[in-house]
Amino acid sequence: MSKHGLTLDHGAHGEVDTAGAAERVVPTSQGCGGMDSYPTLDEAISREDAERIAKLFKALADPTRVQLLGLLRARPGGECGYDLTGPLGISQPSVSYHVRILHEAGLVTRERRGSWVIYRICEERLADIRRAAGPAAGRI
């Protein structure tokens, strides 16, 4: 449970929000599945694919954003943006800025609950990064 009374339990189909009067299931991959997968760097790729991959890498080119991904990955149920300020030692506007960059790259999803925003990591995009940057098929 976060400082703000938001409790997320893992259910069979996602997280179950038990903070409100009625429970509701929130899909864990919300916002992730709609994007096309990324190609590997095994062969020549189109300019469009190169730009999409570069956007992911640009989002990871800042140590604060890498730290944010680590914090969110450790909290699969999600985390309120306010609760991310303490561990990072930065202000709320700075957290919002960095999370926005990650969200625009598709690495983080967000869900508004009243005045709070809950952020979750998008495991599918992390897998895309590993696939794009990983060793070529059959070569290690």
FIKE-81810 format. One record per residue (C-alpha): x, y, z; residue number from 1. Coordinates in steps of 0.001 Angstrom, whole numbers, plus 524288, in hexadecimal, padded with zeros to 5 digits. Layout:
BEGIN
+-------+-------+-------+-----+
:     x :     y :     z :   n :
+-------+-------+-------+-----+
:     X :     Y :     Z : NUM :
...
+-------+-------+-------+-----+
END
This chain:
BEGIN
+-------+-------+-------+-----+
:     x :     y :     z :   n :
+-------+-------+-------+-----+
: 80000 : 80000 : 80000 :   1 :
: 80516 : 80D72 : 7FC9C :   2 :
: 8048C : 81933 : 80594 :   3 :
: 7F81B : 81D33 : 7FEC6 :   4 :
: 7EFBC : 8117D : 80239 :   5 :
: 7F0CD : 80AE2 : 7F512 :   6 :
: 7F1C6 : 7FC3D : 7F69C :   7 :
: 7F44D : 7F39B : 7EAFB :   8 :
: 7F395 : 7E4D4 : 7EC00 :   9 :
: 7F753 : 7DBA3 : 7E112 :  10 :
: 7EB9C : 7D4FA : 7DB20 :  11 :
: 7EAAD : 7CA92 : 7D0AB :  12 :
: 7E8BC : 7D48B : 7C5CB :  13 :
: 7EFFE : 7E05A : 7CAE2 :  14 :
: 7F050 : 7E88F : 7D710 :  15 :
: 7E43F : 7E9DB : 7DF62 :  16 :
: 7E1F6 : 7F758 : 7E509 :  17 :
: 7DD43 : 7F517 : 7F2E6 :  18 :
: 7DE3C : 8032E : 7F757 :  19 :
: 7D0CB : 80738 : 7F287 :  20 :
: 7C37C : 8029E : 7F6E7 :  21 :
: 7C250 : 7F9A7 : 7EB2A :  22 :
: 7CD3A : 7F135 : 7E5FA :  23 :
: 7D113 : 7F241 : 7D7DA :  24 :
: 7DB6E : 7EB76 : 7CFC5 :  25 :
: 7E5AB : 7F3D5 : 7C91F :  26 :
: 7ECD7 : 7ECBF : 7BE15 :  27 :
: 7FB70 : 7EC1D : 7C0E9 :  28 :
: 7FF58 : 7EED6 : 7B2D8 :  29 :
: 7F61F : 7FA4B : 7B145 :  30 :
: 7FB48 : 8031F : 7A6A5 :  31 :
: 80643 : 7F9E6 : 7A288 :  32 :
: 8001D : 7F039 : 7994B :  33 :
: 7FBC4 : 7F9AE : 78ECE :  34 :
: 8095E : 7FC9C : 7898F :  35 :
: 80FF7 : 7F4EF : 77ED4 :  36 :
: 81B7C : 7ECBD : 782EA :  37 :
: 82905 : 7F19A : 77FBD :  38 :
: 8327B : 7EB04 : 77643 :  39 :
: 83F8F : 7E5AB : 77A4E :  40 :
: 84C03 : 7EC2C : 775E0 :  41 :
: 85041 : 7DFD1 : 76EC4 :  42 :
: 84E44 : 7E5E4 : 76179 :  43 :
: 84BAF : 7F2C4 : 75AC0 :  44 :
: 83F4F : 7F92E : 75FC9 :  45 :
: 836BB : 8040F : 75AA7 :  46 :
: 8388B : 81227 : 75ED9 :  47 :
: 82B3F : 81187 : 765AF :  48 :
: 82F45 : 805A1 : 76DBD :  49 :
: 83C63 : 80BF6 : 770E0 :  50 :
: 83560 : 8181D : 775F0 :  51 :
: 82C32 : 80FE5 : 77E5D :  52 :
: 837B4 : 80875 : 78450 :  53 :
: 83F63 : 8150E : 78654 :  54 :
: 833E3 : 81AC6 : 78DE9 :  55 :
: 834B6 : 80F66 : 79781 :  56 :
: 8435B : 8111E : 79928 :  57 :
: 8420A : 81FE3 : 79AB7 :  58 :
: 8385A : 81DA9 : 7A5B3 :  59 :
: 84281 : 8153F : 7AC86 :  60 :
: 84D8E : 81EF9 : 7AA6B :  61 :
: 84B4C : 82598 : 7B77F :  62 :
: 84F54 : 81F7A : 7C48D :  63 :
: 8430C : 82469 : 7CB69 :  64 :
: 83A5F : 81D91 : 7C186 :  65 :
: 84225 : 81103 : 7C2F1 :  66 :
: 84044 : 8121A : 7D1BB :  67 :
: 831AD : 8145B : 7CFC6 :  68 :
: 8308C : 80810 : 7C7A0 :  69 :
: 83799 : 80072 : 7D235 :  70 :
: 82E66 : 80592 : 7DCAE :  71 :
: 82261 : 80298 : 7D48A :  72 :
: 82739 : 7F515 : 7D0F3 :  73 :
: 828BE : 7F21B : 7DF6E :  74 :
: 81A82 : 7F610 : 7E16A :  75 :
: 81298 : 7EE3E : 7D77C :  76 :
: 805D2 : 7F337 : 7DD45 :  77 :
: 80993 : 800FB : 7D98C :  78 :
: 80DA1 : 80CE3 : 7E12E :  79 :
: 80810 : 81A52 : 7E35D :  80 :
: 810A8 : 824F2 : 7DD91 :  81 :
: 8113A : 82BE8 : 7EAA9 :  82 :
: 81735 : 81FCD : 7F0EF :  83 :
: 8225C : 81FF4 : 7E70C :  84 :
: 827D3 : 82D03 : 7EB9D :  85 :
: 82DE0 : 827E3 : 7F845 :  86 :
: 835BF : 81C85 : 7F2D9 :  87 :
: 83B08 : 8250B : 7E7DE :  88 :
: 83D4F : 83150 : 7EFD5 :  89 :
: 83717 : 839F5 : 7E581 :  90 :
: 82B1C : 842A9 : 7E52F :  91 :
: 81DA1 : 83EA1 : 7E07A :  92 :
: 81E98 : 846FC : 7D412 :  93 :
: 82B6E : 84027 : 7D0C9 :  94 :
: 82549 : 832C4 : 7D2D6 :  95 :
: 819D9 : 836B6 : 7CA28 :  96 :
: 82316 : 83B5D : 7BF7A :  97 :
: 82B24 : 82EE0 : 7BF6B :  98 :
: 81F48 : 825F5 : 7C022 :  99 :
: 81928 : 82D6A : 7B4C5 : 100 :
: 82531 : 82A84 : 7AC76 : 101 :
: 82456 : 81C1F : 7B023 : 102 :
: 815B4 : 81BF9 : 7AD52 : 103 :
: 81763 : 82254 : 79FFE : 104 :
: 8216A : 817CC : 79CA3 : 105 :
: 8179A : 80D64 : 7A0C8 : 106 :
: 81FED : 808B1 : 7AC29 : 107 :
: 8163C : 80CAD : 7B6BF : 108 :
: 80776 : 80C8A : 7B787 : 109 :
: 7FF91 : 81590 : 7C00E : 110 :
: 7F227 : 81568 : 7C60B : 111 :
: 7EB84 : 820F2 : 7CC68 : 112 :
: 7E442 : 81E55 : 7D91A : 113 :
: 7DE5D : 82AE6 : 7DDE0 : 114 :
: 7E9AC : 83431 : 7DFEB : 115 :
: 7F3CD : 82939 : 7E002 : 116 :
: 7FA78 : 822F3 : 7D46C : 117 :
: 7FF17 : 814E1 : 7D581 : 118 :
: 80A94 : 8111A : 7CCEB : 119 :
: 80E29 : 8035C : 7C882 : 120 :
: 8195F : 7FE57 : 7C081 : 121 :
: 81653 : 7F8B9 : 7B31C : 122 :
: 81D77 : 7EBBC : 7B2CE : 123 :
: 81A81 : 7EA18 : 7A453 : 124 :
: 8228E : 7F630 : 7A0EB : 125 :
: 82DE3 : 7F173 : 7A962 : 126 :
: 82D68 : 7E4AA : 7A1E1 : 127 :
: 82DD2 : 7EC7A : 79535 : 128 :
: 83A1B : 7F375 : 799E6 : 129 :
: 84092 : 7E690 : 79D72 : 130 :
: 83CBD : 7E0D1 : 79045 : 131 :
: 8418A : 7ECB2 : 7889D : 132 :
: 84E6F : 7EDF3 : 78FEB : 133 :
: 850E6 : 7DFA3 : 79286 : 134 :
: 85A31 : 7D6DC : 78B38 : 135 :
: 856CE : 7D368 : 77D4B : 136 :
: 84F65 : 7C6C0 : 77B92 : 137 :
: 858B5 : 7BB4B : 77C4B : 138 :
: 86461 : 7C3E9 : 78006 : 139 :
: 868FE : 7C638 : 78DD8 : 140 :
+-------+-------+-------+-----+
END
